[in-house]
Amino acid sequence: MRVRIPGFTGAFSIRRQLIVGVALVQLLLMSILVIDLTARQRSFLTERAKERVLFQVNALATSSLPLVIVDDVEGLTEIVDAFSRDRTIRYAMLTDTDGKVLSHSDHTKTGQQLEDAKSLEVMKSSSGPQLLFQSPSTVQATAPITVRGRIIGWAWLGIDRSGDQQYLDYVTRAGLIYTLCAVVLGTVFAIALGNTITRPLRSLLLGAKRLSRDRLDLPVPVTSNNEVGVVARAFNTAMERLSQQREALKNEIAERKRAEEALQRANASLARSNQELEQFAYACSHDLQEPLRTVKNFTSLLGRRYKTKLGNEADEFIGYIVDGAERMETLIRDLLAYSRAGRSDKEAALVDCQRALKTALSNLRGATESSGASVTSDELPRIMADDVEMVQIFQNLIGNAIKYRGERTPNVHVTASKIDGAWLFEVRDNGLGIPAQAHEQIFGVFKRLHGRELPGSGIGLATCARIVARRGGRIWVESEVGVGSKFKFTMPEASPAASEQAALVQS
């Protein structure tokens, strides 16, 4: 039974993202397969039609050779008619070296003179069989009729390719049907997997919603004995204890001091419950990765052990499953990093931003070297912040500048200036640029402008925004498409006493 949480629509739930993600991946991969298969079939049929028309026109020239030598027009007509009985042949024709039609599948054209420039130009050459014209509907060829190296006439042949187009239409329809089946099966699989993964989390969210409304009479359903079940039992215990404490307060309202102490204990219990809930969210994020890792590992093992034994199509499907599991694992890992952003247990301390930038560039060394990126900076200040979070901000912004660089070599410059008691940082690049209507939405979770054309999960900028907001600053972008972007964010200025103390420590 699916748990429904009042006030929670699930528009951005992990379950819905999993279902939509798997369906889209299946649709994309099957569409690529159908397009590639159709293109290969079209190329194969075209080449086969060319080979066939060249073979048949050469056969026509060879079979008509003795009759052309003796000028047997009736015999030539019989040969042309024999070739014309093949329904795929549009026309067959024999001419002399001057372009006079000796015999034609359309008897009304016998005795006429060829006048088109292409045919006259071909008859002037001394080459062998060659193509005259090709299109999706027909292919035409000609071959010389030779005796001891001397051309005494020409054979002409045209083949109808309408049957090839009908076959291509059939292949395309079959591919679309297979695509629909793959998307439906993938969606059913994602729904089943999503229900298994997210049901315990939804139960706990339901308990949190009741807790926020002071409804402590209904416990959270315990559906498993793993870490999720342990946390759910602890949550229920805390809710029951809180309910008992509040009942005791009603009975002892006359004793103000005791009531205040009981209320403090209740608040402390509530704080512990919230802390346990947050710890559960982290644990659940880790648990989400485990079944995905199992799917990926066993699917990879299946692919290695039975490669080529189940067929090429099965090998492709196994690859699709492994690829989808790896992307989902990356998504969950990035979501966990986003949930932790700005929640550092360390108090704000004096951070050398120049050193933080250097660390970020060290982490991005592979990307900068492979892209030839140039990253420069002015002298950066020391501010009150968290050194790990500052490295995250610089690494995400510079990494995006390198990733979305277009055809140009990335040039990134980092500056900082003091404004209104805070530091304004700017990361400027010469990348693809961002449309004006997307300047706000790119800082949201999963908001990406380039779909799956470029790697990433759409969480990097959201993480930066969360860190900056929790430090009391703000972040925004100024950009022009095709020119580049300027990402700007503010951070509080370090107090003179903190700067002096840091200088003493470093000395």
C-alpha positions as CSV (number, residue, x, y, z in Angstrom):
1,M,0.0,0.0,0.0
2,R,1.4,3.4,-0.9
3,V,1.7,5.9,1.9
4,R,0.2,9.3,1.1
5,I,1.6,12.3,3.0
6,P,-0.8,15.2,3.4
7,G,0.6,18.4,1.9
8,F,3.4,16.5,0.1
9,T,2.7,16.3,-3.6
10,G,5.9,14.3,-4.5
11,A,6.7,16.5,-7.4
12,F,10.4,16.2,-6.7
13,S,10.4,13.0,-4.8
14,I,13.2,10.5,-5.4
15,R,10.6,7.9,-6.5
16,R,9.2,10.1,-9.2
17,Q,12.7,11.1,-10.3
18,L,13.7,7.4,-10.5
19,I,10.6,6.5,-12.6
20,V,10.9,9.5,-15.0
21,G,14.7,9.1,-15.3
22,V,14.5,5.4,-16.2
23,A,11.7,6.0,-18.7
24,L,13.6,8.9,-20.4
25,V,16.8,6.8,-20.5
26,Q,15.0,3.9,-22.1
27,L,13.3,6.3,-24.6
28,L,16.6,8.0,-25.5
29,L,18.6,4.8,-25.9
30,M,15.9,3.0,-27.9
31,S,15.4,6.0,-30.1
32,I,19.1,6.1,-30.9
33,L,19.0,2.3,-31.6
34,V,16.0,2.7,-34.0
35,I,17.6,5.7,-35.8
36,D,20.9,3.9,-36.2
37,L,19.3,0.7,-37.4
38,T,17.2,2.6,-40.0
39,A,20.2,4.4,-41.2
40,R,22.2,1.2,-41.6
41,Q,19.4,-0.5,-43.4
42,R,19.0,2.4,-45.8
43,S,22.7,2.4,-46.6
44,F,22.6,-1.4,-47.1
45,L,19.6,-1.3,-49.4
46,T,21.2,1.6,-51.4
47,E,24.4,-0.3,-51.9
48,R,22.6,-3.5,-52.8
49,A,20.5,-1.6,-55.4
50,K,23.7,-0.2,-56.9
51,E,25.3,-3.6,-57.1
52,R,22.2,-5.2,-58.6
53,V,21.7,-2.6,-61.3
54,L,25.3,-2.7,-62.4
55,F,25.2,-6.5,-62.5
56,Q,22.0,-6.6,-64.5
57,V,23.0,-3.9,-67.0
58,N,26.2,-5.7,-67.6
59,A,24.2,-9.0,-68.1
60,L,22.0,-7.1,-70.6
61,A,25.0,-5.8,-72.5
62,T,26.6,-9.3,-72.6
63,S,23.4,-11.1,-73.7
64,S,22.7,-8.6,-76.4
65,L,26.2,-8.6,-77.9
66,P,25.8,-11.2,-80.7
67,L,22.4,-9.7,-81.7
68,V,23.9,-6.2,-82.0
69,I,26.7,-7.6,-84.1
70,V,24.2,-9.0,-86.6
71,D,21.7,-6.2,-86.2
72,D,18.9,-8.5,-85.1
73,V,16.4,-6.0,-83.9
74,E,13.7,-8.6,-83.2
75,G,16.1,-10.6,-81.0
76,L,17.1,-7.5,-79.1
77,T,13.4,-6.8,-78.5
78,E,13.0,-10.3,-77.1
79,I,16.0,-9.8,-74.7
80,V,14.7,-6.4,-73.5
81,D,11.2,-7.8,-73.0
82,A,12.7,-10.7,-71.0
83,F,14.4,-8.2,-68.7
84,S,11.2,-6.1,-68.4
85,R,9.3,-9.0,-67.0
86,D,11.0,-8.3,-63.7
87,R,8.5,-5.9,-61.9
88,T,11.4,-4.1,-60.2
89,I,12.8,-2.9,-63.5
90,R,11.5,0.4,-64.6
91,Y,12.9,0.3,-68.1
92,A,15.5,-1.6,-70.2
93,M,17.0,-0.1,-73.4
94,L,19.7,-0.9,-76.0
95,T,21.2,1.9,-78.2
96,D,23.9,2.1,-80.8
97,T,27.0,4.2,-80.4
98,D,25.2,7.3,-81.8
99,G,22.4,7.1,-79.3
100,K,19.8,5.6,-81.5
101,V,17.4,3.4,-79.6
102,L,17.6,-0.2,-81.0
103,S,15.1,-1.7,-78.5
104,H,13.2,-0.3,-75.5
105,S,10.9,-1.9,-72.9
106,D,8.5,0.8,-74.0
107,H,8.2,-0.2,-77.7
108,T,7.0,3.3,-78.7
109,K,10.5,4.7,-78.0
110,T,12.3,2.2,-80.3
111,G,14.0,4.1,-83.1
112,Q,14.1,7.4,-81.2
113,Q,17.4,9.3,-80.6
114,L,18.9,10.0,-77.1
115,E,19.2,13.8,-76.7
116,D,19.9,14.4,-72.9
117,A,23.4,15.7,-72.2
118,K,24.1,13.1,-69.5
119,S,23.6,10.2,-71.8
120,L,25.5,11.7,-74.6
121,E,28.4,12.5,-72.3
122,V,28.5,8.9,-71.0
123,M,28.6,7.4,-74.6
124,K,31.7,9.5,-75.4
125,S,33.6,7.7,-72.6
126,S,35.1,4.3,-72.9
127,S,34.6,3.2,-69.3
128,G,32.8,0.1,-68.1
129,P,29.4,-0.2,-66.3
130,Q,28.6,2.9,-64.4
131,L,25.7,4.6,-62.5
132,L,23.7,7.3,-64.2
133,F,21.3,8.4,-61.5
134,Q,20.2,7.3,-58.0
135,S,17.4,8.4,-55.6
136,P,15.3,6.9,-52.9
137,S,12.9,5.7,-55.6
138,T,15.1,4.6,-58.5
139,V,18.7,3.8,-59.6
140,Q,19.8,3.8,-63.2
141,A,23.0,2.4,-64.9
142,T,24.6,1.8,-68.3
143,A,27.2,-0.5,-69.7
144,P,29.0,-0.6,-73.1
145,I,28.6,-3.4,-75.5
146,T,32.1,-4.2,-76.7
147,V,33.8,-6.5,-79.1
148,R,37.6,-6.8,-78.7
149,G,37.8,-3.6,-76.8
150,R,35.6,-1.6,-79.4
151,I,32.2,-0.2,-78.3
152,I,29.4,-1.2,-80.7
153,G,26.5,-0.2,-78.5
154,W,25.2,0.6,-75.1
155,A,22.8,-1.1,-72.6
156,W,20.7,1.0,-70.3
157,L,18.7,-0.2,-67.2
158,G,16.6,1.5,-64.4
159,I,15.4,-0.3,-61.2
160,D,12.4,0.7,-59.1
161,R,13.3,1.0,-55.3
162,S,9.8,1.5,-53.9
163,G,10.1,-2.0,-52.3
164,D,13.2,-0.8,-50.4
165,Q,11.2,2.2,-49.0
166,Q,8.4,-0.1,-47.9
167,Y,10.9,-2.3,-46.1
168,L,12.4,0.8,-44.3
169,D,8.9,1.9,-43.2
170,Y,8.4,-1.6,-41.8
171,V,11.7,-1.5,-39.9
172,T,10.9,2.0,-38.5
173,R,7.4,0.9,-37.3
174,A,8.9,-2.2,-35.6
175,G,11.5,-0.1,-33.9
176,L,8.9,2.3,-32.5
177,I,6.9,-0.6,-31.2
178,Y,10.0,-2.1,-29.5
179,T,10.8,1.4,-28.1
180,L,7.4,1.7,-26.6
181,C,7.7,-1.8,-25.0
182,A,11.1,-0.9,-23.6
183,V,9.8,2.3,-22.0
184,V,6.8,0.5,-20.5
185,L,8.9,-2.3,-19.0
186,G,11.5,0.2,-17.7
187,T,8.8,2.3,-16.1
188,V,7.3,-0.8,-14.4
189,F,10.7,-1.8,-13.1
190,A,11.4,1.8,-11.8
191,I,8.0,1.9,-10.1
192,A,8.6,-1.4,-8.3
193,L,12.2,-0.3,-7.3
194,G,11.0,3.1,-6.3
195,N,8.3,1.7,-4.0
196,T,10.8,-0.6,-2.3
197,I,13.3,2.1,-1.7
198,T,11.2,5.1,-0.8
199,R,8.4,3.4,1.3
200,P,10.4,3.5,4.6
201,L,11.4,7.1,4.0
202,R,7.8,8.1,3.3
203,S,6.7,6.5,6.5
204,L,9.2,8.6,8.4
205,L,8.2,11.7,6.6
206,L,4.6,11.0,7.6
207,G,5.7,10.8,11.2
208,A,7.6,14.1,10.9
209,K,4.5,15.8,9.4
210,R,2.4,14.5,12.4
211,L,5.1,15.6,14.8
212,S,5.1,19.1,13.3
213,R,1.3,19.2,13.9
214,D,1.6,17.9,17.5
215,R,-0.1,14.7,16.6
216,L,1.7,12.2,18.8
217,D,-0.9,9.5,19.0
218,L,-0.1,7.7,15.8
219,P,3.2,5.9,15.6
220,V,5.3,5.7,12.4
221,P,4.8,2.3,10.7
222,V,7.9,0.0,11.1
223,T,8.2,-1.9,7.8
224,S,11.8,-3.3,8.2
225,N,14.4,-4.4,10.7
226,N,17.3,-2.6,9.1
227,E,18.7,0.8,10.0
228,V,15.5,2.4,8.8
229,G,13.4,0.3,11.2
230,V,15.8,1.1,14.1
231,V,15.4,4.8,13.5
232,A,11.6,4.5,13.1
233,R,11.4,2.7,16.4
234,A,13.5,5.4,18.1
235,F,11.3,8.0,16.5
236,N,8.2,6.3,17.8
237,T,9.8,6.0,21.3
238,A,10.6,9.7,21.3
239,M,7.1,10.6,20.2
240,E,5.6,8.4,22.9
241,R,7.9,9.9,25.5
242,L,7.0,13.4,24.4
243,S,3.3,12.5,24.5
244,Q,3.6,11.3,28.1
245,Q,5.6,14.3,29.2
246,R,2.9,16.7,27.8
247,E,0.2,14.7,29.6
248,A,2.2,15.1,32.8
249,L,2.3,18.8,32.3
250,K,-1.5,19.0,32.1
251,N,-1.8,17.2,35.4
252,E,0.9,19.3,37.1
253,I,0.0,22.8,35.8
254,A,-0.2,24.2,39.3
255,E,3.4,23.5,39.9
256,R,5.0,26.0,37.6
257,K,8.5,25.2,38.2
258,R,8.0,21.5,37.6
259,A,5.9,22.3,34.5
260,E,8.8,24.4,33.1
261,E,11.3,21.7,33.8
262,A,9.1,19.2,32.1
263,L,8.6,21.5,29.1
264,Q,12.4,21.9,28.8
265,R,12.8,18.1,28.9
266,A,10.1,17.8,26.2
267,N,11.9,20.4,24.0
268,A,15.2,18.6,24.5
269,S,13.5,15.4,23.5
270,L,12.0,17.1,20.4
271,A,15.5,18.4,19.5
272,R,16.9,14.9,19.8
273,S,14.1,13.6,17.7
274,N,14.8,16.1,15.0
275,Q,18.5,15.2,15.2
276,E,17.7,11.6,14.8
277,L,15.5,12.4,11.9
278,E,18.3,14.3,10.2
279,Q,20.7,11.4,10.8
280,F,18.1,9.1,9.4
281,A,17.9,11.1,6.2
282,Y,21.7,10.8,5.8
283,A,21.6,7.1,6.5
284,C,18.7,6.6,4.1
285,S,20.7,8.4,1.4
286,H,23.4,5.8,1.9
287,D,20.9,3.0,1.9
288,L,19.5,4.2,-1.4
289,Q,22.9,3.6,-3.0
290,E,23.2,0.0,-1.8
291,P,20.5,-1.6,-3.9
292,L,21.6,0.5,-6.9
293,R,25.2,-0.7,-6.3
294,T,23.9,-4.3,-6.1
295,V,22.0,-3.9,-9.4
296,K,25.0,-2.5,-11.1
297,N,27.5,-5.0,-9.8
298,F,25.3,-8.1,-10.6
299,T,24.3,-6.7,-14.0
300,S,28.0,-6.1,-14.8
301,L,28.8,-9.7,-13.6
302,L,26.0,-11.0,-15.8
303,G,27.4,-9.1,-18.8
304,R,30.9,-10.4,-18.3
305,R,29.8,-14.0,-17.7
306,Y,27.3,-14.3,-20.5
307,K,28.7,-11.8,-23.0
308,T,27.8,-12.8,-26.6
309,K,25.9,-15.8,-25.2
310,L,22.6,-14.0,-24.9
311,G,22.9,-12.1,-28.1
312,N,24.0,-8.6,-29.1
313,E,20.6,-7.1,-28.1
314,A,20.9,-8.6,-24.5
315,D,24.4,-7.2,-24.2
316,E,23.1,-3.8,-25.2
317,F,20.3,-3.9,-22.6
318,I,22.7,-5.0,-19.9
319,G,24.9,-1.9,-20.8
320,Y,21.8,0.3,-20.5
321,I,21.0,-1.0,-17.0
322,V,24.6,-0.5,-15.8
323,D,24.7,3.0,-17.2
324,G,21.4,3.9,-15.6
325,A,22.4,2.5,-12.2
326,E,25.7,4.5,-12.3
327,R,23.8,7.7,-13.1
328,M,21.4,7.1,-10.3
329,E,24.2,6.4,-7.9
330,T,25.9,9.7,-8.9
331,L,22.6,11.5,-8.4
332,I,22.1,10.1,-4.9
333,R,25.7,11.0,-4.0
334,D,25.3,14.5,-5.2
335,L,22.0,14.8,-3.3
336,L,23.7,13.8,-0.1
337,A,26.4,16.4,-0.7
338,Y,23.7,19.0,-1.3
339,S,21.9,18.1,1.9
340,R,25.1,18.5,3.9
341,A,26.1,21.8,2.2
342,G,26.2,24.7,4.7
343,R,25.7,22.3,7.7
344,S,29.4,22.1,8.7
345,D,29.9,21.5,12.4
346,K,32.9,23.8,12.4
347,E,32.4,27.4,13.5
348,A,33.3,30.1,11.0
349,A,37.0,30.8,11.0
350,L,39.4,32.9,9.1
351,V,39.9,31.3,5.7
352,D,42.6,32.2,3.2
353,C,40.6,32.3,-0.1
354,Q,43.8,32.3,-2.2
355,R,44.7,28.9,-0.6
356,A,41.1,27.6,-1.0
357,L,41.3,28.6,-4.8
358,K,44.6,26.7,-5.1
359,T,43.1,23.6,-3.5
360,A,40.1,23.8,-5.9
361,L,42.4,24.1,-8.9
362,S,44.4,21.1,-7.6
363,N,41.2,19.1,-7.5
364,L,40.4,20.2,-11.0
365,R,43.8,19.5,-12.5
366,G,42.6,16.8,-14.8
367,A,39.8,18.9,-16.3
368,T,42.1,22.0,-16.7
369,E,44.9,20.0,-18.4
370,S,42.6,18.1,-20.7
371,S,40.7,21.3,-21.8
372,G,43.8,23.6,-21.9
373,A,42.0,25.9,-19.5
374,S,43.7,29.0,-18.2
375,V,42.6,30.1,-14.6
376,T,44.0,33.3,-13.1
377,S,43.1,35.4,-10.1
378,D,43.7,38.7,-8.4
379,E,44.9,38.7,-4.8
380,L,42.0,37.2,-2.8
381,P,41.2,38.2,0.9
382,R,40.8,36.3,4.1
383,I,37.2,36.0,5.2
384,M,35.2,34.4,8.0
385,A,33.9,31.1,6.5
386,D,34.6,27.4,6.3
387,D,37.6,26.4,4.2
388,V,36.0,23.2,2.8
389,E,32.9,25.2,1.7
390,M,35.0,27.8,0.0
391,V,36.9,25.1,-1.9
392,Q,33.4,23.7,-2.9
393,I,32.3,27.0,-4.2
394,F,35.4,27.7,-6.3
395,Q,35.6,24.1,-7.6
396,N,31.9,24.1,-8.7
397,L,32.0,27.5,-10.4
398,I,35.4,26.9,-12.2
399,G,34.4,23.4,-13.0
400,N,31.2,24.6,-14.7
401,A,33.2,27.2,-16.6
402,I,35.4,24.5,-18.0
403,K,32.6,22.1,-18.7
404,Y,30.4,24.6,-20.6
405,R,33.1,26.1,-22.6
406,G,31.9,25.6,-26.2
407,E,34.6,25.5,-28.9
408,R,36.9,28.0,-27.3
409,T,39.7,27.4,-24.9
410,P,38.4,28.2,-21.4
411,N,39.7,31.4,-19.8
412,V,38.6,31.9,-16.1
413,H,39.5,34.8,-13.9
414,V,38.7,35.2,-10.2
415,T,38.5,38.5,-8.4
416,A,37.3,40.0,-5.1
417,S,36.4,43.5,-4.0
418,K,35.0,45.0,-0.8
419,I,31.5,46.4,-0.8
420,D,29.3,47.5,2.2
421,G,31.1,45.5,4.9
422,A,31.3,42.3,2.8
423,W,33.5,40.8,0.1
424,L,32.1,40.5,-3.5
425,F,33.7,37.6,-5.4
426,E,33.5,37.2,-9.1
427,V,34.3,34.2,-11.3
428,R,34.4,35.3,-14.9
429,D,34.6,32.9,-18.0
430,N,34.3,33.0,-21.8
431,G,32.0,30.0,-22.1
432,L,28.7,29.3,-23.7
433,G,26.8,31.9,-21.7
434,I,23.3,31.6,-20.1
435,P,20.0,33.0,-21.5
436,A,18.5,35.8,-19.3
437,Q,15.4,33.8,-18.5
438,A,17.5,31.1,-16.9
439,H,19.6,33.3,-14.6
440,E,17.4,32.4,-11.6
441,Q,16.5,28.8,-12.3
442,I,20.0,27.5,-12.6
443,F,20.5,27.8,-8.9
444,G,17.7,25.3,-8.2
445,V,18.3,21.6,-7.7
446,F,18.3,19.6,-11.0
447,K,18.0,22.7,-13.1
448,R,20.2,22.1,-16.2
449,L,20.2,24.0,-19.5
450,H,21.9,21.3,-21.6
451,G,20.0,18.1,-20.7
452,R,22.3,15.1,-21.0
453,E,24.4,16.6,-23.7
454,L,27.0,17.3,-21.0
455,P,27.8,15.4,-17.9
456,G,26.5,16.5,-14.5
457,S,23.5,16.3,-12.1
458,G,22.4,19.9,-11.9
459,I,23.3,20.2,-8.1
460,G,26.6,22.1,-8.2
461,L,25.2,25.6,-8.4
462,A,22.4,24.7,-5.9
463,T,25.1,23.6,-3.5
464,C,27.0,26.9,-3.9
465,A,23.8,28.9,-3.4
466,R,23.0,26.9,-0.2
467,I,26.5,27.5,1.3
468,V,26.4,31.2,0.5
469,A,22.9,31.7,1.9
470,R,23.8,29.9,5.2
471,R,26.8,32.3,5.5
472,G,24.5,35.3,5.1
473,G,25.5,36.1,1.5
474,R,23.8,35.9,-1.9
475,I,24.8,34.6,-5.3
476,W,23.8,35.5,-8.8
477,V,24.9,35.5,-12.4
478,E,25.4,38.0,-15.2
479,S,25.8,36.4,-18.6
480,E,25.5,36.9,-22.3
481,V,25.0,33.9,-24.7
482,G,28.1,33.3,-26.8
483,V,30.2,35.7,-24.8
484,G,30.5,34.2,-21.3
485,S,29.3,34.5,-17.7
486,K,30.1,36.3,-14.5
487,F,29.1,34.4,-11.3
488,K,29.1,36.7,-8.3
489,F,28.6,36.0,-4.6
490,T,29.0,37.9,-1.4
491,M,30.6,36.7,1.9
492,P,30.9,38.5,5.3
493,E,34.1,40.4,5.9
494,A,36.5,39.1,8.6
495,S,36.6,41.3,11.7
496,P,40.0,43.1,12.4
497,A,40.5,41.1,15.6
498,A,40.1,37.8,13.7
499,S,42.5,38.9,11.0
500,E,45.1,40.0,13.6
501,Q,44.7,36.7,15.5
502,A,45.1,34.7,12.3
503,A,48.2,36.6,11.3
504,L,49.8,35.9,14.8
505,V,49.0,32.2,14.4
506,Q,50.6,32.0,10.9
507,S,53.7,33.9,12.1
